[in-house]
Amino acid sequence: MMSNVLSFSVESSTLVHIFLLGCLGFVVAMALTPIYTTVAYKKEWWKKQRSEAMGGASAAVYQKLHAAKHHRNVPNMAGLIFVFAIAFVTFASNLSRGETWLPLAGMIGAGMIGFADDLMGIRGTSKIAGMKAKLKFGLYSLVALGGGWWFYEKLGVHQVYLPGIGELSIGIGIVALFWLVVVATANSVNISDGLDGLAGGLLASSFGAYAVIAGIEGKFALAAFCLTVVGALLSYTWFNIYPARFFMGDVGAFALGTALGIIAMQTDTIYILPIIGAVYVMETGSVIINRTSRKLRHGKKVFLSSPIHHHFEAIGWPETKVTMRFWILGQVAAVAGIVVFLLGRPL
């Protein structure tokens, strides 16, 4: 089985092209950063501090932990940098109907909704500081369903691989599965974007893992897209590590979360996504657990604050320690996902 998985040859020129696009993503993002920074500080793109938690309760712990960060006015919407960089590189050098159209379109579509949400968070007056949850969910669902339709109708995909079963044909049900995977991944990534440098480092590991998987599958344009994302993210994370110069905002988190879910569908590896994205699963799970506990135990919480990265802050871990330890978990999860992929199926 292992020999079947690895029995492909790649011309050196293809590998050079893939790695060059990763470097180009970094360079373009670096070039765009001063432009964004100038505009963001001039227009005062600060996000107001939320006063309510995701479940509707008071966000007192969060406010206490991050009061100083909001006081120093850190611009939001820096995800625009890497969304533009990835789009520019892909449009210029890596357009492929079967491989890069879909993640690129999903990234841009979700990014536009996230951009609108971020603007409302900057200028609005609501306690949640952003778009209403139902409206946001509906708009992201439209993007995911549109992508699912293209996946089924234009790319002709109607089956999904399940370990121990093999390829299972589900017909038009693939559209519903596509929606579920993409929306769940986008929301999980967004939930994980809560500390300086955290989401950037985690996403770089996730997309790096999928660059390897796509390359092994012979989807070289998709692998190049993933490395372009990694390159642009490394540039963003350079400035986002503590103390952050700016935050990616929903425009970045939802854009890349959507692209990550789409890539999992394109590589037919949704069974691996929870492994590679183990930290996102942990973060989202902590929110669900706390929300459920509040409802069933008369307001009592399991974690001091959720997502769980705030819990570790609340018990005394410095923000940088939480971030770097979560990075390590993300890197281990990425490698584990690749190993499971190599062992789990022949190509």
TASULNOR-V285582 format. One record per backbone hydrogen bond with DSSP energy under -1.0 kcal/mol. NH is the residue of the N-H (numbers start at 1). CO is the residue of the C=O. E is the energy in kcal/mol with one decimal. If there is no record, write none. Layout:
# TASULNOR-V285582
((NH;CO;E) (NH;CO;E))
This chain:
# TASULNOR-V285582
((5;1;-2.1) (6;2;-2.0) (8;6;-2.0) (15;11;-1.7) (16;12;-2.6) (17;13;-2.2) (18;14;-2.3) (19;15;-2.6) (20;16;-2.6) (21;17;-2.0) (22;18;-1.4) (23;19;-2.2) (24;20;-2.8) (25;21;-2.3) (26;22;-1.5) (27;23;-2.4) (28;24;-2.9) (29;25;-2.0) (30;26;-2.3) (31;27;-2.2) (32;28;-2.0) (33;29;-1.4) (36;32;-2.4) (37;33;-2.9) (38;34;-2.2) (39;35;-2.1) (40;36;-3.4) (41;37;-2.3) (42;38;-1.7) (43;39;-2.9) (45;40;-2.2) (46;44;-1.8) (48;121;-1.2) (51;127;-1.8) (53;57;-3.9) (56;53;-1.7) (59;51;-1.5) (63;59;-2.5) (64;60;-2.2) (65;61;-2.3) (66;62;-2.0) (70;66;-1.8) (71;67;-1.8) (72;68;-1.4) (73;70;-1.2) (76;45;-2.7) (78;247;-3.2) (79;248;-1.8) (80;77;-1.8) (81;78;-1.7) (83;79;-2.4) (84;80;-2.3) (85;81;-2.2) (86;82;-2.7) (87;83;-2.3) (88;84;-2.7) (89;85;-2.4) (90;86;-2.4) (91;87;-2.9) (92;88;-2.2) (93;89;-2.4) (94;90;-2.3) (100;96;-1.7) (101;96;-2.2) (104;100;-1.8) (105;101;-2.7) (106;102;-2.7) (107;103;-2.3) (108;104;-2.4) (109;105;-2.9) (110;106;-2.6) (111;107;-2.2) (112;108;-2.2) (113;109;-1.5) (114;110;-2.6) (115;111;-2.4) (116;112;-1.9) (117;113;-2.3) (118;114;-2.6) (119;115;-2.3) (120;116;-1.9) (121;117;-1.8) (122;118;-1.9) (123;119;-2.5) (124;120;-2.5) (136;132;-2.6) (137;133;-2.7) (138;134;-2.2) (139;135;-2.3) (140;136;-2.5) (141;137;-2.1) (142;138;-1.7) (143;139;-1.7) (144;140;-2.5) (145;141;-3.0) (146;142;-2.4) (147;143;-2.2) (148;144;-2.4) (149;145;-2.4) (150;146;-2.0) (151;147;-2.5) (152;148;-2.1) (153;149;-3.5) (154;150;-1.5) (155;150;-2.0) (157;151;-2.0) (160;168;-2.1) (162;166;-2.0) (165;162;-2.2) (166;162;-3.1) (168;160;-3.0) (170;158;-2.7) (171;158;-1.3) (173;170;-2.0) (174;171;-1.9) (175;172;-1.9) (177;173;-2.1) (178;174;-2.7) (179;175;-2.3) (180;176;-2.4) (181;177;-2.6) (182;178;-2.5) (183;179;-2.6) (184;180;-2.2) (185;181;-2.2) (186;182;-2.6) (187;183;-2.2) (188;184;-2.2) (189;185;-2.5) (190;186;-2.0) (191;187;-2.2) (192;188;-1.5) (194;192;-1.6) (198;195;-1.6) (201;197;-2.0) (202;198;-2.2) (203;199;-2.9) (204;200;-1.8) (205;201;-1.6) (206;202;-2.1) (207;203;-2.9) (208;204;-1.8) (209;205;-2.1) (210;206;-2.0) (211;207;-1.7) (212;208;-1.6) (213;209;-2.2) (214;210;-2.7) (215;211;-2.0) (216;212;-2.4) (217;213;-1.9) (218;215;-1.2) (219;214;-2.6) (220;218;-1.4) (223;219;-2.2) (224;220;-2.3) (225;221;-2.0) (226;222;-2.4) (227;223;-2.1) (228;224;-2.2) (229;225;-2.1) (230;226;-2.2) (231;227;-2.7) (232;228;-2.4) (233;229;-2.6) (234;230;-2.3) (235;231;-1.5) (236;232;-2.1) (237;233;-3.2) (238;234;-1.5) (240;236;-1.2) (241;237;-1.6) (245;239;-2.7) (247;75;-2.4) (253;249;-2.5) (254;250;-2.1) (256;252;-2.4) (257;253;-2.3) (258;254;-2.3) (259;255;-2.0) (260;256;-2.5) (261;257;-2.0) (262;258;-2.2) (263;259;-2.4) (264;260;-1.9) (265;261;-1.6) (266;262;-2.6) (267;263;-2.2) (268;265;-1.0) (269;264;-2.7) (272;269;-1.5) (273;269;-1.2) (275;272;-1.3) (276;272;-2.4) (277;273;-3.0) (278;275;-1.5) (281;277;-2.2) (282;278;-2.4) (283;279;-2.6) (284;280;-2.7) (285;281;-2.8) (286;282;-1.9) (287;283;-1.4) (288;284;-2.2) (289;285;-2.8) (290;286;-2.3) (291;287;-2.5) (292;288;-2.7) (293;289;-2.6) (294;290;-2.2) (295;291;-1.6) (296;292;-2.5) (297;293;-2.6) (299;294;-2.9) (300;297;-1.1) (310;307;-1.9) (312;308;-1.9) (313;309;-1.4) (314;310;-2.4) (315;311;-1.5) (316;313;-1.6) (317;312;-2.3) (322;318;-2.0) (323;319;-2.5) (324;320;-2.5) (325;321;-2.2) (326;322;-2.2) (327;323;-2.3) (328;324;-2.0) (329;325;-2.1) (330;326;-2.6) (331;327;-2.4) (332;328;-2.6) (333;329;-2.5) (334;330;-2.0) (335;331;-2.1) (336;332;-2.6) (337;333;-2.4) (338;334;-1.8) (339;335;-2.4) (340;336;-2.5) (341;337;-2.1) (342;338;-2.5) (343;339;-2.2) (344;340;-1.9))
